Amino acid sequence: MKLWVLGSGSSGNAVLLESGDSRVLIDAGFPQSVLAARLAAIDVTVESIHAIILTHEHLDHARGACASARKWGWSVHATRGTVRAWPELSVADVQTFDSNASFPVGAFSIQAVRISHDAAEPVAIVATDTATGVRAAVAYDVGSVTNSLRRALSRVDILVLEANHDEEMLRYGPYPPSVQQRIAGNRGHLSNLEAGELARDCAHRGMSYLALAHLSKECNHPGVAWATVRDHLAGARVATRLEVCTQHAVAGPFQAGRKVATEQLSLGF
């Protein structure tokens, strides 16, 4: 399995999974032209994409989904709540799923995990390569960590995890108190500290990569996020490679095959 983060942040998010000839997007929060350019940068044609799986309806995750699906023939998978919350999905080829459902998409077995966020029916996604057993997960826009989410992430080989804000930078940043409360609340976003704690709890020897995503432009910095999570991982005594994803560049490929782990921890920005 290979995974690329095509970009992640408050202006757009998209993740590409690949196994053999099967390619699936998790979210498509960029306009068509940007999605096409990011895919072309890694020598992937838009026509080779099999499907999009949406985590929720917010534009930074779904902006390009419907137009891209109609233009290039991609199928769209979303929870029923997401479809109800975003009328544009009603005119696309949408296959709905429950927020804790398992279902096949291409070469992957998909497990949805209900998460806490201020959206209609948001989910994290765990994808298992049916040929190799390798597992990758995407968990962002997570207001609070539940036991079900922690269990779902505990044995993945590649993890894309939100590290949205530094708590001090949020407190003294440009946002009014109401926005700060929304971001830090239990239906908002994970802080660097919370991401580090979750990463430590889920880390294991088989986890090849941990990619930090959805960093706030105003209330975070790649180096701060990396250092905070690194400090938590150090206590877990694992060889997981730690990377930081940004809004404007493709990160990856992050690759794992038959549970093979990497042997280093590095700064990835």
N, C-alpha and C positions, 0 to 999 in steps of 0.2 A: 504494500500500500504506500502511496505517496499522498502528501497533503501540502497544499500551498494556501497561505492566507493572501488573497488578492489585494487586501487592504482592510484596515479596521480602525474605527474611530467614530466620532459623533456624526460624521458626514457620509459614512458608507461602510458596509461590511459585506464581505463575500469570502467563502472558503471553498476550495476545490479539492475533492477526493478523487483519486485515480487508482484503479486496480485493473491491470491488463488494458482492454479496450473500453472499459466502463468508466465514465466520468460523471460525477454528480456534484452540483453546487449546493452548499448550505448557505442560504441567503443570497440575495442579489440586490444589494443596497446602493448600487451605482447606476447611472444612466447606461443605456445600451452601448454607447460609444466607448465609455470607460471600461465596461466589462470586456468588450471586444479587444481593446488595447491591452488590458492586463493579461488576458488569455494569450494574445499574440506574443506578448513578451516572453512567455514560457513555451512558445511553439505549440499551443493548443488552439485548434479551430473551434469556432462557436458551434459549428454543425456537429462536432463530436460530443457535445454535452448531452447527457441522457435525460437529466431531470434537475429540478430545483426543489430543495426542501426548505421551507420557510420556518424560522423559529418564532416569528410573530409579525404583526402588521406594521410596525413603525417604519417610516420611510427609509431610515438609514439601514434597514435590513431588507426592505421589499421594493424599493423604488423602481428598479429595472426588471422586476420579475415578469410582470404580465406582458409588457411590450416585447421583451426578449423571447418569452415563450411563444408568443404568437408569430414573431418573425422567424425564429429558428427552429420551431417545432419541439421545444422542450416541454415535458410534462411538469406540472407544479403540484407539490404535496404540501398541505397545510392543515392545521387543526380546524375543526368546525368553528371555533370561536374566532380564529384569525379570519376565516372567510366571511363570517357575519360582520366583523368589524371593518372590513375593507371591501366595499362594494365592487371595486374594479376586478377583484378576483372572480366575481360571478360570470364574467365573460371570457375567462380563460379556461383551459383544460385542467381543472383542479381535481385532485384526488384527496379526499379528506381523511384524517386519522384522529383518533382520540389522543389525549395529551399524555397517556402512559402506554401507548400502543407499540407493538413490534410489527414491522412489515418489510417486505423486500423491495429494494430499488436497485436495478442493475445487478452488479456483483456484490452488493452489500445487504446485510441485514440491519435494519434501522431500528433503534430503540429510542422512543421519545420519553423524556423525563419532565414532568411538570415542574416549573420553577416559579418563583415569586418575583413579579415585575408588574409595572402598571400598564399592562396590555391585556387583551381579552382572554387569551389562552396560550401563554408563552411556554416554550419548551427548550430544554437543552437536547442535544442530539448525540447519541452514541452509535457509531457505525462499525460493524464488524465485517471484515473481508471474509466472505464465505469460503474462499479458496485457502487462506492461510491462517485464519483465526485472529489476525491482527486487528486491534480495536483502536479507533480514534474517537475523540469526543470534542464537541464544541459547546462551551458553557459561558455565555456572556449575557449581559442584562439580567444579572442575578441579584435580587434585592437582599436575600438572606439564604443561608445554606441550610438545606433540609437533610435529614438522614437519608432520604431516598436519593437525593443528588449525590451525597457523599459516597453511598454504596455504588451508584452507577459509574462514578469516576474512579473507583478504587483499583481497577485492574486494567486501565487503558494503557496503550503503548505510546500514543501521541495525544497530548491534551492541549487544546486551545482554550485558555482561561482568561476571563475578564480580570483586569487590574485597572480599574477606572480612574481612581483618584487617590492622591495622598491626603490623609485626613487634615493635616495642618494647612496644606495648600488650598483645600476646599474651604476651610474655616476662614482663612484670610484672603480668599480670592475675590473675583469680581461679582459673584452671584449674590442676590439678595437672600435673606434667611429662608424664605419659602422654598426657593430652588435648592438651597443647600439641604434642607430637610427632605425634600423629595429624593435627591441624589443619594443621601446617606441613609434613607429610610429602608424599611424592610420590603418595599416594592420598587427600589431604585437600583443601585449599582454596587458592586463589590469594591471596597477600598484595596489598596496595595496590601495592607496588613491582613485583611480578611482573605485575600487571594493567597497570601503566603501561608496562612494557617490551613486553608483548604488543601493547598498543594502539598504541604507537609503531611497532612492526614492521608492523602491519596497516593503519595509517592511510593514506589516500589522499584526493585532492581530491574524489572522489565520495562519501565517507562523510559523510552528513548528520548523524547522531546517534550518540553513544556514551553508553549508559545504564549506569551502574555499579550492580550488583545484589548481593544476598546478603551485605550488610554484617553483620558480627557486632555484636550489641548491646553485648557486654561488651568487645570488643577492637578497636573501630573507632569512627570518628565521621565523619559525612558530609563535614564540612569537611576533615578530614585525608585521606580517600580522594580527594576532588575535587582538592585541591591537589597530591597526589602524582602522580596521573594527568595532571593539567594540565601539570605540569612536563615530563613525558615527551612529551606531545603538542606542546608548544611547539617542541621540536626537529624535529618532523616538518613544521612549516610548513603545516598544513592548517586549514581553516575549520570543522572538525567541532564541533558543539554538544555540550558535555559536561553530562550530567545525573546526578543521584544518586537512586536509587529507595529507598524506605523500606518497612518492613513493613506499615504501617497506612494507606497512602494509595495511590490510583491515580496513576501517572505516565504522561503522554502526553496526546494522541496524538503519537507520533513518526511523521512522514510523509515519504515520498520518492516521487517520480513520475518515471519515465523518466530516472533518474540525475541529478536536479536536486539540487544541494548547497546547504545553508544557508551563510550568510556571517558567522557569529559564533560565539564561544566564550563560554558563559555559565554561571553557577552555577545549578543547577536544583533547589535544595531550600529 
